[in-house]
Amino acid sequence: MPVRTRKNRRRPVADAAAWECVFSSEFDFFGDLRDAGVQTDAYGRPDREEARAAWQRLGAEFLSTFSGSHQPWALDQFGVPN
């Protein structure tokens, strides 16, 4: 008799790396958030309140590694994270 496989019940977690594109430019160009279970619209933008909550939770970690020449979109929209 074949072994019954179990469904993975763990939900993937969207970490700072998954939010990187959104934090810097508002859009999820590579589908990292969708792969982590975060809903985006047809253009790759997540819900604004979900993005704000993620920014407050992960923004400091993102800013410590950000090396872009422009100001990140999330910093402009939501201010300095707590």
VODREN-115847 format. One record per atom (N, C-alpha, C, O): x, y, z. Coordinates in steps of 0.05 Angstrom, whole numbers, padded with zeros to 5 digits, always signed. Atoms other than C-alpha are relative to their C-alpha. Layout:
BEGIN
XYZ...
This chain:
BEGIN
+00017-00023+00000+00000+00000+00000+00018+00025+00000+00037+00026+00015-00017-00024+00001+00029+00069-00018-00003+00017+00025-00023+00017+00039+00000-00018-00023+00047+00118+00036-00016+00025-00006-00013+00037-00027+00017-00024+00003-00002+00174+00045+00016+00025+00007+00027+00026+00029-00015-00025-00006+00030+00242+00040-00017+00019+00015-00042+00020+00011+00015-00020-00016+00010+00296+00088+00003+00028-00012+00024+00035-00023-00001-00027+00010-00007+00366+00068+00016+00017+00020+00012+00015+00044-00015-00018-00017+00042+00418+00094-00018+00021+00011-00028+00038-00005+00018-00020-00012+00002+00460+00143+00014+00025+00009+00001+00044+00018-00014-00025-00008+00056+00510+00157-00004+00021-00021-00002+00016-00045+00003-00022+00018+00043+00577+00127+00027+00013-00004+00042+00018+00015-00025-00013+00004+00103+00608+00094-00001+00028+00012-00022+00041+00012-00002-00026-00012+00127+00672+00127+00013+00019-00019+00034+00013-00030-00012-00020+00017+00140+00735+00088+00020+00016+00016+00012+00033+00033-00020-00014-00016+00206+00760+00116+00009+00025-00015-00003+00032-00036-00009-00025+00012+00244+00824+00099+00010-00004-00028+00006+00014-00045-00009+00005+00027+00274+00792+00037-00023-00002-00019-00021+00007-00042+00024+00002+00017+00205+00777+00010-00013+00027-00005-00024+00032-00026+00012-00026+00003+00182+00848+00022+00019+00021-00013+00011+00043-00017-00021-00019+00010+00246+00880-00007-00010+00017-00024-00007+00041-00023+00010-00015+00024+00216+00899-00075-00022+00019+00007-00022+00042-00002+00023-00018-00007+00153+00927-00044+00010+00023+00017+00002+00046+00012-00011-00022-00017+00191+00967+00009+00015+00021-00017+00013+00045-00011-00015-00019+00016+00235+00998-00044-00015+00013-00022-00009+00036-00030+00013-00011+00024+00186+01008-00101-00031-00002-00001-00043+00006-00021+00029+00004-00002+00114+00990-00080-00010-00025-00015-00032-00034-00010+00009+00023+00016+00111+00930-00129+00016-00025+00006+00040-00023+00012-00014+00025-00004+00128+00857-00120+00005-00012-00028-00011-00027-00039-00007+00007+00027+00163+00845-00186+00005-00030-00004-00001-00040-00026-00009+00027+00004+00186+00774-00174-00020-00021+00013-00014-00045+00012+00020+00019-00012+00125+00744-00137+00008-00012+00026-00003-00032+00034-00009+00010-00025+00162+00734-00072-00022+00000+00021-00025-00019+00037+00022-00002-00019+00102+00757-00031-00022-00021-00006-00032-00034+00012+00021+00019+00007+00053+00714-00069+00009-00028+00007-00007-00044+00017-00011+00026-00008+00099+00654-00057-00002-00004+00030-00003-00027+00040+00001+00002-00030+00097+00670+00018-00029+00003+00010-00033+00004+00034+00028-00001-00009+00021+00674+00019-00013+00027+00003-00035+00029+00014+00011-00027-00001+00011+00749+00015-00015+00006-00026-00003+00003-00047+00015-00007+00024-00044+00771-00033+00009+00026-00012+00014+00045+00003-00006-00024+00014-00026+00822-00085-00020+00005-00022-00034-00014-00031+00018-00006+00022-00066+00857-00139+00013-00009-00027+00034-00021-00027-00010+00008+00026-00056+00847-00214+00027+00012-00007+00042+00001-00024-00025-00013+00005+00003+00894-00213+00022-00007+00020+00045+00003+00018-00020+00008-00019+00039+00862-00154+00001+00017+00025+00020+00016+00040+00001-00017-00024+00018+00912-00101-00016-00014+00022-00038-00023+00017+00015+00012-00023-00002+00884-00032-00019+00021+00011-00018+00044+00004+00018-00018-00014-00057+00914+00010+00016+00020+00016+00036+00013+00029-00016-00022-00012-00033+00981+00037+00003-00003+00030+00025+00002+00041-00002+00003-00029-00049+00966+00110+00018-00024+00007+00032-00024+00028-00017+00022-00004-00014+00899+00105+00030+00008-00004+00048-00001+00010-00027-00010+00005+00047+00934+00076+00009+00018+00023+00033+00017+00030-00007-00017-00022+00045+00985+00132+00008-00016+00025+00028-00010+00038-00006+00018-00023+00044+00930+00185+00026-00014-00004+00042-00017+00015-00026+00013+00006+00101+00894+00151+00023+00019+00002+00044+00012+00012-00021-00021-00002+00141+00959+00147+00006+00005+00030+00030+00008+00037-00005-00004-00028+00132+00970+00222+00015-00023+00012+00032-00020+00030-00012+00024-00011+00153+00899+00236+00029-00005-00012+00046-00014+00003-00025+00008+00013+00210+00891+00185+00016+00023-00012+00037+00019-00023-00013-00022+00013+00229+00961+00163+00028+00006+00009+00046+00013-00007-00027-00005-00011+00289+00970+00209+00020-00019-00012+00043-00012-00019-00017+00020+00011+00319+00905+00184+00006+00006-00030+00028+00004-00039-00003-00007+00028+00307+00926+00112+00019+00024-00004+00036+00024-00021-00016-00024+00002+00338+00995+00122+00030-00005+00006+00047+00008-00005-00028+00006-00007+00401+00965+00153+00015-00013-00024+00040-00012-00024-00014+00013+00023+00415+00927+00087-00006+00015-00026+00005+00008-00046+00007-00014+00024+00386+00977+00037+00024+00016-00010+00036+00031+00005-00022-00015+00012+00438+01005-00011-00007+00015-00025+00010+00021-00041+00009-00013+00024+00396+01038-00064+00007+00030+00000+00014+00041+00021-00007-00029+00002+00409+01109-00089-00025+00017+00003-00022+00042+00003+00024-00015-00004+00337+01130-00078-00012-00006+00027-00005-00025+00041+00014+00005-00025+00292+01136-00018-00021-00022-00004-00036-00021-00023+00019+00022+00003+00252+01072-00008-00029+00010+00001-00036+00029+00015+00029-00007+00002+00177+01077-00024-00012-00002+00028-00027+00016+00035+00013+00004-00026+00157+01050+00045+00008+00022+00020-00008+00031+00036-00009-00022-00017+00199+01102+00081-00014+00026-00006-00021+00041+00011+00014-00024+00009+00167+01157+00040-00029-00001+00008-00040+00019+00016+00029+00003-00005+00096+01130+00051-00006-00003+00030-00026+00008+00039+00007+00008-00027+00099+01104+00123+00018+00013+00021+00012+00010+00045-00019-00011-00020+00157+01141+00156+00019-00020+00011+00021-00043+00002-00021+00017-00012+00212+01113+00199-00014-00022+00017-00032-00016+00032+00013+00022-00015+00193+01044+00227+00008+00001+00030+00028+00012+00037-00004-00001-00029+00187+01035+00302+00022-00019+00008+00029-00021+00032
